[in-house]
Amino acid sequence: VRRMWGSGTYVSQSRRVATSLDVNFGVTDAIRAAGMEAGTEQGRYWFEPASAAEAGQLNLEPGQDVLVVERVRTADGKPVVLSRDILPARFLAEHAELADQMLQRSMYEVLEKDLGIAIHHGVATFRPIRADVTVARRLDIPRGELLLAIWQVDYDEDGVAIVSSHEYHLADAFDFTVHRRGPGRRVQ
């Protein structure tokens, strides 16, 4: 609530996470950069055989083991993103305990600091969607709420696919910015 002398009392909008889409950001870093406390709820992980679609994204054979990490990301205690990250199990073959760390810390941080795998770039697809019953329940929002879905594959500097991510961002929790370049001046 915000009061303005001589004007009245107003309900303030909640803070939003400002994020530039031309930078490959981690959700944790974006929330912290907005001056909010990043947190995690409902975290879980498991190993499973890769589906044909995920295997294709990660350059694996269908059925090869992958680690699936699901968690709800919070900003100042409010759920803002449901993420599902999938990576080849071979990266954790000797470090299975790091799956627990991926529930508490930035996955990019665990990959780089603990496994020596630096993400060089990601290729993402963005689409507005409506929350289905499962996503709505996990984010504590009404079914049908508008979300921004981001599907991304992250690569190392050698072009090896490292992580396939599926993120569902609350539309009212983020302000996304894209720096667009003009076509330039054409010389005839």
C-alpha positions in Angstrom: 0.0 0.0 0.0 1.3 3.4 -0.9 -0.1 6.7 0.3 0.3 10.0 -1.6 -0.6 13.2 0.3 -3.5 14.9 -1.4 -4.1 12.1 -3.8 -5.1 9.0 -1.9 -4.0 5.4 -1.0 -3.0 3.0 -3.7 -2.1 -0.7 -3.9 1.5 -0.8 -5.1 2.5 -3.3 -7.8 4.8 -6.0 -6.6 8.4 -5.8 -7.6 9.3 -7.5 -10.8 12.5 -9.2 -11.9 14.1 -7.3 -14.8 15.9 -9.6 -17.2 17.6 -9.0 -20.6 16.9 -11.9 -22.9 20.0 -11.2 -24.9 22.0 -12.5 -22.0 22.0 -16.2 -21.0 20.9 -15.7 -17.4 20.3 -18.1 -14.6 17.1 -17.5 -12.6 19.0 -17.3 -9.3 21.2 -14.5 -10.7 18.2 -12.6 -12.3 16.3 -12.6 -9.0 19.4 -11.5 -7.0 20.2 -8.8 -9.6 16.7 -7.4 -9.0 17.5 -7.0 -5.3 15.4 -9.9 -4.2 16.2 -13.0 -2.2 16.4 -16.1 -4.4 15.0 -19.3 -3.0 13.9 -22.8 -3.9 10.8 -24.8 -3.0 9.5 -28.2 -3.9 12.9 -29.4 -5.1 13.4 -32.9 -6.3 15.6 -34.8 -8.7 15.7 -38.3 -10.2 17.5 -40.3 -12.9 15.5 -41.7 -15.8 16.0 -42.8 -19.4 16.0 -39.9 -21.9 12.9 -39.6 -24.0 13.5 -39.5 -27.8 12.9 -35.7 -27.8 15.3 -35.0 -24.9 17.9 -37.4 -26.3 17.7 -35.4 -29.6 18.2 -32.1 -27.7 21.2 -33.4 -25.7 22.7 -35.4 -28.5 22.2 -38.7 -26.7 20.8 -42.1 -27.7 17.1 -42.5 -26.5 17.1 -44.4 -23.3 20.5 -43.1 -22.0 20.3 -41.9 -18.4 19.6 -38.3 -17.7 19.3 -36.4 -14.4 16.1 -34.5 -14.1 16.1 -31.6 -11.6 12.7 -29.9 -10.8 12.2 -27.0 -8.5 10.1 -23.9 -7.9 12.2 -20.8 -7.8 11.1 -18.0 -5.5 11.7 -14.3 -5.3 11.3 -12.9 -1.8 9.5 -16.1 -0.9 7.0 -15.9 -3.8 7.0 -18.7 -6.4 7.9 -17.1 -9.8 9.4 -20.0 -11.9 8.9 -23.7 -12.2 12.0 -25.2 -13.8 12.8 -28.7 -15.1 16.4 -29.1 -16.1 17.7 -32.2 -17.8 21.3 -33.2 -18.2 23.2 -36.3 -19.2 23.8 -38.5 -16.2 27.4 -39.0 -17.3 28.3 -35.5 -16.0 27.5 -36.7 -12.5 28.9 -40.2 -12.8 31.5 -39.6 -10.1 29.7 -36.8 -8.3 26.1 -37.9 -7.7 26.0 -35.9 -4.5 26.0 -32.7 -6.6 22.4 -33.4 -7.6 21.5 -32.3 -4.1 23.5 -29.1 -4.6 21.6 -28.4 -7.8 18.4 -28.1 -5.7 19.9 -25.4 -3.5 22.3 -23.4 -5.8 22.3 -22.1 -9.3 22.8 -25.0 -11.7 25.2 -22.9 -13.7 27.3 -22.4 -10.6 27.4 -26.1 -9.7 28.3 -27.0 -13.3 31.1 -24.4 -13.4 32.5 -24.5 -9.9 32.0 -28.1 -9.0 32.2 -29.9 -12.4 34.4 -27.5 -14.4 31.7 -27.2 -17.1 31.2 -23.6 -18.3 28.1 -22.7 -20.3 29.1 -20.8 -23.3 25.7 -20.1 -24.9 22.1 -21.2 -25.0 19.5 -21.5 -27.7 16.0 -20.7 -26.4 12.4 -20.7 -27.6 9.9 -18.5 -25.9 6.1 -18.9 -26.0 3.2 -17.7 -23.9 1.2 -20.6 -22.5 -1.6 -21.1 -20.0 -0.8 -23.0 -16.8 -2.1 -26.5 -16.8 -3.3 -28.1 -13.6 0.1 -29.5 -12.6 2.1 -26.2 -13.3 -0.7 -24.2 -11.6 -0.5 -26.3 -8.5 3.3 -26.1 -8.3 3.3 -22.3 -8.7 0.2 -21.8 -6.5 -1.7 -19.9 -9.2 -5.0 -20.5 -10.9 -5.2 -23.0 -13.7 -5.2 -21.1 -17.0 -2.9 -18.3 -15.7 -0.7 -16.8 -18.4 3.0 -17.8 -18.3 6.0 -17.3 -20.4 7.5 -20.7 -21.2 11.2 -20.8 -22.1 12.7 -24.0 -23.6 16.5 -23.8 -23.8 19.5 -26.0 -24.6 22.8 -24.8 -23.1 26.1 -25.6 -24.8 29.7 -25.5 -23.7 32.4 -23.7 -25.7 32.9 -26.8 -27.9 29.2 -26.9 -28.8 28.4 -29.9 -26.6 24.8 -29.8 -25.3 25.0 -29.7 -21.5 21.5 -28.9 -20.2 17.9 -28.9 -21.6 15.7 -26.6 -19.6 12.0 -26.1 -19.5 11.0 -23.0 -17.4 7.6 -21.6 -16.7 7.8 -17.9 -15.6 4.9 -16.0 -14.0 4.1 -13.3 -16.5 3.6 -10.7 -13.8 6.8 -11.4 -12.0 9.3 -10.6 -14.8 10.0 -7.7 -17.2 12.0 -9.1 -20.1 14.0 -6.9 -22.4 15.6 -7.7 -25.7 18.2 -5.5 -27.4 17.4 -5.4 -31.0 19.7 -4.2 -33.8 18.6 -2.5 -36.9 19.3 -3.8 -40.3 22.2 -1.4 -40.6 22.8 0.9 -43.5 22.9 -0.7 -46.8 25.3 0.6 -49.4 24.0 0.5 -52.9 
